[in-house]
Amino acid sequence: MVNIVVVSHSLLLAQGVEQLAGQMMQDGCRLAIAAGVDDAEHPIGTDAIKVMEAIESVDDPSGVLVLMDLGSALLSAETALDLLAPDVARRVRLCAAPLVEGTLAAVVAASAGGDLARVRAEALGALAAKMGQLAGRDDPDAPAAGPPPPAMPADSQRVSWTVLNPNGLHVRPAAKLAGALAPFQADLRLEKAGRGADPRSLNQLAALQIRQGDTISLLASGPQAAQALEAFSDLARQGFGEAIAPPSGQILTGTPVPPGSISAPVLQLRPVRHQPRPDPIGQGQIAAEIGRMRAAIAAVIGDLGRLAQQAVTLIGEEQGAIFSAHQLLLDDEDLLQAVERRIKQDLLGADAALARELMAIAREYGAMDDRYLRARELDVRDILNRLLGYLAAEPAAPPALAAPLANLGVLAIAGELFPSEMIAMDRQRVKGIGLERGDILSHSAILARALGIPMVVGLSGCLEATQTGQAATLDPAAGTLSLAQATA
């Protein structure tokens, strides 16, 4: 990922820019400052050695962008390039962008995965929105903002939202939006009153001047268009990262994928969740438990390979890669050694040692700031459940579509569904899915969309409120499950 260095004559100024930028940075983008000189009486100035050290501290194969305030800051930065190792210096670009606006635009573009040229271009264009807004006012000769993004295909999907944020989409929520849409492979355009912008560009978002009460629409086309629209909708409901008290009623409108609501009888699913045995083992059982653990991992890696092939055959390579990634997580010598240590040192059985190690990994994912990565916690628990099932001689099986509804179209209702359970869903019989828990960025949700099965997550209490056989209507666009009166 491209990283940023701020060079300033004033340490206080650089620290202020760093604090602002910190609210925009996501997903690993790093920023270093090189500011002031070590002279208590005359601290204003720049030091080439500090600049060199700052660049080295954030050096990355993707490159480093250096922004400077004025005068000798450029000279110090150029001197620092001469002092750096040649292979490091080749990855550095000096940028003439304004320090504050340029840094904010650069960190958002870098966090969105832009390459060095894109990040530099965003920084250089950081004043365009301000200049466009003031054109014809204080400065009649100020140039307007840059050209809008190209038109979207006619079959693009669309979702709209009325902005509730009191200050509109100012820099912080705009940065949240750009970061949320960064992971998706899709062509995107955000529109307001006929004007469009690339929603992954902080500069173009600023140029739209989105205020409270404005209706904005996200248009998406491409392999992950549906995921991008759902991520946008979910972030909008959360006030684009700000605490917003929405008015009563549903404001979100759009085209559900697939469209329309689904009416069918409820089928409650309660998939098997295996638990590890709590009993400790004796010293004489260590070797056997290590063998059981390694055999379970080998067996599940084989299962995951078959799931990956099944997903490729049913849907495509992208979905098959979900289970290939699960294989990679398990086929890790560091993981094997960590579980072995738990067996040897803590005298845990294979199932308890695997549960301790994998649940620690799941908690790490669950605590991550990045929501997309946070949703991977479900994948780790899916893998663990398969391992525990193997060790208990109860191999994983898809949730059964039990009689009397096995031959009917149903709305499957569950607490949660693992990705391996989702790929096994009978899409001819399961017309829709409602879950008490889950995330629209989870691999389970991604697979449901790819299978063409509408799914709504976060239906708190839906298991308690429903009965198998009860008539119900699932509305993915509104995110609701409407229940008919349950039969006795």
C-alpha positions in Angstrom: 0.0 0.0 0.0 1.2 3.5 -0.8 2.3 5.4 2.4 2.6 9.1 3.1 5.3 11.4 4.5 4.6 15.0 5.6 7.5 17.4 5.7 6.8 20.7 7.5 8.8 23.5 9.1 6.5 23.3 12.1 6.2 20.2 14.3 2.8 21.4 15.6 1.5 21.9 12.1 2.6 18.4 11.0 1.1 16.9 14.1 -2.2 18.6 13.3 -2.2 17.3 9.7 -1.3 13.8 11.1 -4.3 14.0 13.5 -6.7 14.9 10.7 -5.3 12.3 8.3 -5.6 9.7 11.1 -9.4 10.0 10.9 -9.3 9.2 7.2 -6.8 6.3 7.0 -8.0 2.8 6.8 -6.7 -0.7 6.0 -3.0 -0.2 6.8 -2.0 3.1 5.1 0.7 4.6 7.2 1.9 8.2 7.6 5.1 9.6 9.0 6.1 13.2 9.8 9.4 15.0 9.5 9.0 18.4 11.0 10.9 21.1 12.8 14.6 21.0 13.9 16.2 20.1 17.2 16.8 23.6 18.3 14.8 24.7 21.4 15.2 28.4 20.6 14.6 28.2 16.8 12.5 25.1 16.2 11.1 26.1 12.9 12.9 24.4 10.0 13.4 21.1 8.2 16.1 18.5 8.4 17.0 16.2 5.5 18.1 13.4 7.9 14.6 13.4 9.6 13.0 13.3 6.1 15.1 10.3 5.1 14.3 8.5 8.4 10.6 9.2 7.9 10.6 7.8 4.4 12.5 4.7 5.5 10.0 4.1 8.3 7.1 3.8 5.9 8.9 2.4 2.9 6.7 0.1 0.9 7.0 -1.7 -2.5 3.9 0.3 -3.6 5.7 3.6 -3.0 5.9 6.6 -0.8 4.4 10.0 -1.5 6.1 13.0 0.2 4.1 16.3 0.7 5.9 19.5 1.8 4.8 22.8 3.1 7.1 25.5 1.7 10.6 26.7 0.8 13.4 24.6 2.2 11.1 21.7 2.9 11.5 20.8 -0.8 15.3 21.2 -0.6 15.4 18.9 2.5 13.2 16.3 0.7 15.4 16.4 -2.4 18.5 16.0 -0.2 16.8 13.1 1.6 16.3 11.3 -1.8 20.1 11.6 -2.4 20.8 10.0 1.0 18.4 7.1 0.6 19.4 3.7 -0.8 18.8 3.8 -4.6 16.1 1.1 -4.5 14.2 3.0 -1.8 14.6 6.4 -3.6 13.1 5.0 -6.8 9.8 4.3 -4.9 9.5 7.9 -3.6 7.6 10.7 -5.3 7.7 14.3 -4.2 4.3 16.1 -4.5 3.5 19.8 -4.9 0.0 19.4 -3.5 -1.2 21.7 -0.7 -0.1 20.2 2.6 -3.4 19.8 4.4 -5.9 19.1 1.6 -3.3 17.1 -0.4 -2.5 14.9 2.6 -6.1 14.1 3.3 -6.9 13.3 -0.3 -3.7 11.2 -0.5 -4.4 9.0 2.5 -8.0 8.3 1.4 -6.8 7.4 -2.1 -4.0 5.2 -0.6 -6.5 3.5 1.8 -8.7 2.8 -1.2 -5.8 0.8 -2.8 -4.8 3.4 -5.3 -1.3 3.1 -6.9 1.3 5.8 -6.5 0.2 7.7 -9.6 -3.5 7.7 -8.5 -2.6 8.8 -5.0 -0.4 11.6 -6.3 -3.1 12.7 -8.8 -5.7 12.8 -5.9 -3.3 14.9 -3.8 -2.7 17.3 -6.7 -6.4 17.7 -7.3 -7.2 18.4 -3.7 -8.1 22.1 -4.3 -10.4 21.4 -7.2 -13.5 21.2 -5.1 -12.8 24.4 -3.2 -11.9 26.2 -6.4 -15.0 25.0 -8.1 -17.2 26.1 -5.2 -15.7 29.6 -5.2 -15.7 30.0 -8.9 -17.8 33.1 -9.8 -17.8 34.2 -6.2 -14.5 35.5 -4.7 -12.5 34.5 -7.7 -14.4 34.6 -11.1 -11.4 33.2 -12.9 -11.0 30.1 -10.7 -11.2 26.9 -12.7 -14.0 24.5 -12.1 -13.5 21.0 -10.8 -12.3 18.3 -13.1 -14.4 16.3 -15.5 -17.0 13.9 -14.2 -16.4 10.1 -14.4 -17.6 8.4 -17.6 -21.3 7.4 -18.0 -22.4 4.1 -16.6 -23.9 1.2 -18.6 -27.6 1.3 -19.1 -28.1 -1.9 -17.1 -26.3 -0.6 -14.1 -27.9 -1.3 -10.7 -28.8 1.6 -8.5 -29.6 2.4 -4.9 -30.6 5.8 -3.5 -30.4 7.5 -0.1 -31.4 10.8 1.4 -28.5 12.2 3.4 -29.3 12.7 7.1 -25.9 13.9 8.3 -26.3 17.5 9.7 -23.1 18.6 7.9 -23.7 16.5 4.8 -20.9 14.3 3.5 -18.0 16.4 4.7 -14.5 15.0 4.7 -14.8 12.3 7.4 -18.0 10.5 6.2 -16.8 10.9 2.6 -13.6 9.2 3.5 -15.6 6.4 5.2 -17.6 6.0 2.0 -14.5 5.9 -0.2 -12.9 3.3 2.1 -16.1 1.1 2.2 -16.3 0.9 -1.6 -12.6 0.3 -2.2 -12.6 -3.5 -1.9 -15.1 -4.1 -4.7 -14.4 -4.9 -8.3 -17.1 -2.7 -9.9 -17.5 0.4 -11.9 -19.1 3.0 -9.6 -20.6 6.4 -9.9 -22.3 8.5 -7.2 -24.9 11.0 -8.5 -26.5 14.1 -7.1 -28.9 16.2 -9.1 -27.6 14.9 -12.4 -23.9 15.4 -11.5 -21.6 12.4 -11.0 -18.4 11.5 -9.2 -16.2 8.5 -8.5 -17.2 7.6 -4.9 -13.7 6.3 -4.2 -12.2 9.8 -4.8 -12.3 12.2 -1.9 -11.8 15.1 -4.3 -14.7 14.2 -6.5 -17.0 13.6 -3.6 -16.1 17.0 -2.2 -16.9 18.6 -5.6 -20.5 17.2 -5.4 -21.1 19.3 -2.2 -23.5 16.8 -0.7 -25.6 18.4 2.0 -28.2 17.3 4.5 -31.4 16.5 2.7 -29.7 15.8 -0.7 -30.7 12.6 -2.4 -27.7 10.7 -3.8 -27.7 7.6 -5.9 -24.9 5.0 -6.3 -24.8 3.3 -9.7 -22.8 0.1 -10.0 -21.8 -2.3 -12.7 -19.4 -5.2 -12.8 -18.7 -8.5 -11.0 -19.2 -7.1 -7.5 -21.8 -4.5 -8.2 -24.3 -6.0 -5.8 -21.8 -6.2 -3.0 -20.8 -2.6 -3.5 -24.5 -1.4 -3.4 -25.1 -3.4 -0.2 -22.0 -2.0 1.5 -23.2 1.5 0.5 -26.7 0.9 1.8 -25.4 -0.5 5.1 -23.0 2.4 5.6 -25.7 4.9 4.8 -28.0 3.4 7.4 -25.1 4.0 9.9 -24.9 7.6 9.0 -21.6 7.1 7.0 -19.8 6.6 10.3 -21.5 9.4 12.2 -24.1 9.1 14.9 -27.3 10.0 13.1 -30.9 9.8 14.5 -32.9 8.8 11.4 -36.5 9.9 11.1 -39.2 7.2 11.3 -39.8 5.2 8.1 -37.5 3.6 5.6 -35.6 6.0 3.4 -33.6 3.6 1.4 -34.9 2.8 -2.1 -33.5 0.9 -4.9 -33.5 -2.3 -7.0 -33.1 -5.4 -4.9 -31.0 -8.2 -6.3 -32.8 -10.4 -7.2 -35.9 -8.0 -7.3 -39.1 -8.4 -5.5 -40.3 -9.9 -2.2 -40.7 -13.7 -1.6 -43.6 -15.4 0.1 -43.3 -19.0 1.2 -43.6 -21.1 4.3 -41.0 -20.8 7.0 -38.5 -23.6 7.5 -36.4 -23.2 10.7 -32.8 -24.4 10.3 -30.7 -25.2 13.4 -27.4 -26.4 12.0 -25.1 -28.5 14.1 -22.5 -26.6 16.1 -19.9 -28.9 17.7 -18.3 -28.2 21.0 -14.9 -29.4 22.2 -14.5 -31.8 25.0 -13.4 -30.0 28.2 -11.6 -33.0 29.8 -7.8 -32.8 30.1 -5.6 -35.6 28.7 -2.7 -37.5 30.3 1.0 -37.3 29.3 0.6 -40.7 27.6 -2.1 -39.4 25.3 -0.1 -36.4 23.8 1.2 -38.2 20.7 -2.2 -39.7 19.9 -3.9 -36.4 20.2 -1.3 -34.7 18.0 -2.0 -37.4 15.4 -5.8 -36.9 15.7 -5.3 -33.2 15.2 -3.1 -33.6 12.1 -5.5 -36.2 10.6 -8.5 -33.8 11.2 -6.7 -30.9 9.5 -5.7 -33.1 6.5 -9.3 -34.4 6.2 -10.9 -30.9 6.4 -8.4 -29.5 3.9 -9.5 -32.2 1.5 -13.2 -31.3 2.2 -12.5 -27.7 1.6 -10.9 -28.5 -1.8 -14.1 -30.4 -2.8 -16.2 -27.4 -1.6 -14.0 -25.1 -3.7 -14.5 -27.2 -6.8 -18.3 -27.4 -6.1 -18.4 -23.6 -5.8 -16.5 -23.1 -9.0 -18.9 -25.5 -10.8 -22.0 -24.0 -9.4 -21.1 -20.3 -9.5 -17.6 -19.4 -10.5 -13.9 -19.1 -9.8 -14.3 -16.1 -7.4 -16.6 -18.0 -5.1 -14.5 -21.1 -5.2 -11.6 -19.0 -4.0 -13.4 -18.5 -0.7 -12.8 -22.2 0.2 -9.4 -22.2 -1.3 -8.6 -19.4 1.2 -10.0 -21.6 4.0 -7.5 -24.3 2.9 -4.6 -21.9 3.1 -5.6 -20.9 6.6 -5.5 -24.5 7.8 -2.5 -25.6 5.8 -0.2 -23.5 7.9 2.8 -25.0 9.8 2.7 -22.1 12.3 -0.9 -23.1 13.1 0.0 -26.8 13.5 2.9 -25.9 15.8 0.7 -23.6 17.9 -2.0 -26.3 18.4 0.7 -28.9 19.2 2.1 -26.6 21.9 -1.4 -26.3 23.4 -1.7 -30.1 23.5 1.7 -30.6 25.0 1.8 -27.7 27.5 -1.8 -27.4 28.5 -2.6 -31.2 28.2 -5.6 -30.4 26.0 -7.3 -32.9 23.6 -7.0 -32.2 19.9 -10.5 -30.7 19.7 -10.0 -28.4 22.7 -6.5 -27.3 21.4 -7.9 -26.5 18.0 -10.8 -24.6 19.5 -8.5 -22.5 21.7 -6.2 -21.6 18.8 -8.8 -21.0 16.1 -11.1 -19.0 18.4 -8.2 -16.8 19.3 -7.8 -16.2 15.5 -11.5 -15.6 15.2 -11.4 -13.0 18.0 -8.6 -11.2 16.3 -10.6 -10.9 13.1 -13.7 -9.9 15.1 -11.7 -7.0 16.7 -10.4 -5.5 13.4 -11.4 -2.0 12.4 -11.9 -3.0 8.8 -15.5 -4.4 8.5 -14.7 -6.6 5.5 -11.9 -8.3 7.4 -14.1 -8.4 10.6 -16.6 -10.5 8.7 -14.0 -13.2 8.2 -14.5 -14.2 11.8 -17.4 -16.4 10.6 -15.0 -18.3 8.2 -12.7 -19.3 11.0 -15.6 -20.6 13.1 -16.8 -22.5 10.0 -13.5 -24.2 9.7 -13.4 -25.0 13.4 -16.9 -26.5 13.3 -15.8 -28.9 10.5 -12.7 -29.9 12.4 -14.7 -30.6 15.6 -17.2 -32.6 13.6 -14.5 -34.8 12.1 -12.9 -35.4 15.5 -16.3 -36.3 16.9 -16.9 -38.7 13.9 -19.8 -36.6 12.9 -18.9 -35.2 9.5 -20.4 -31.8 8.5 -23.6 -32.1 6.6 -25.8 -29.4 5.0 -28.9 -28.3 7.0 -31.6 -30.7 6.2 -34.8 -29.6 4.5 -37.0 -31.8 6.6 -40.5 -33.0 5.8 -43.2 -31.8 5.4 -41.7 -28.9 3.5 -38.8 -30.8 1.7 -40.5 -30.6 -1.7 -41.8 -27.0 -1.4 -40.2 -23.6 -1.8 -39.3 -22.3 1.7 -37.9 -19.3 3.5 -35.0 -20.7 5.6 -34.8 -19.0 9.0 -31.7 -19.5 11.1 -29.4 -17.9 13.7 -26.5 -17.8 11.3 -25.2 -19.9 8.4 -21.6 -20.7 7.7 -20.2 -20.4 4.1 -19.9 -24.2 3.8 -23.6 -24.5 4.7 -24.5 -21.8 2.2 -22.9 -23.4 -0.7 -24.9 -26.6 0.1 -28.2 -24.8 -0.1 -30.7 -26.2 -2.6 -31.5 -23.0 -4.5 -34.5 -24.7 -6.2 -36.2 -25.1 -2.8 -34.8 -22.3 -0.7 -36.4 -19.2 -2.0 -35.0 -16.8 0.6 -33.0 -16.7 3.9 -33.5 -14.7 7.1 -30.8 -14.7 9.7 -30.7 -13.4 13.3 -27.1 -12.6 12.9 -24.6 -11.9 10.1 -23.1 -9.3 8.0 -23.7 -8.4 4.3 -19.9 -8.5 3.7 -19.6 -12.1 5.1 -18.8 -14.9 2.7 -22.1 -16.4 3.5 -23.9 -13.3 2.2 -21.6 -13.2 -0.9 -22.4 -16.8 -1.7 -26.1 -16.3 -1.2 -26.1 -13.4 -3.7 -24.1 -15.5 -6.2 -26.5 -18.4 -5.8 -29.4 -16.0 -6.4 -31.0 -16.6 -3.0 -32.2 -13.3 -1.4 -31.0 -13.0 2.2 -31.7 -10.5 5.0 -29.4 -10.5 8.0 -29.9 -9.0 11.5 -33.5 -10.2 12.0 -33.2 -10.2 15.7 -35.5 -12.8 17.4 -36.7 -14.4 14.1 -36.2 -17.9 15.3 -38.3 -17.3 18.4 -40.9 -15.4 16.4 -41.5 -18.0 13.7 -42.7 -21.6 13.4 -41.9 -24.1 10.7 -44.7 -24.1 8.2 -45.8 -20.5 9.0 -46.5 -18.3 6.0 -44.1 -15.4 5.7 -42.9 -12.8 3.2 -39.2 -11.7 3.0 -38.5 -8.3 1.5 -34.8 -7.9 0.8 -35.1 -4.3 -0.3 -36.8 -3.2 2.9 -34.8 -5.7 5.0 -38.0 -7.1 6.6 -39.7 -10.4 7.3 -43.5 -10.2 7.5 -45.2 -13.1 9.4 -48.7 -14.5 9.0 -50.6 -15.6 12.0 -48.9 -18.8 13.2 -51.0 -22.0 13.1 -51.6 -23.9 16.3 
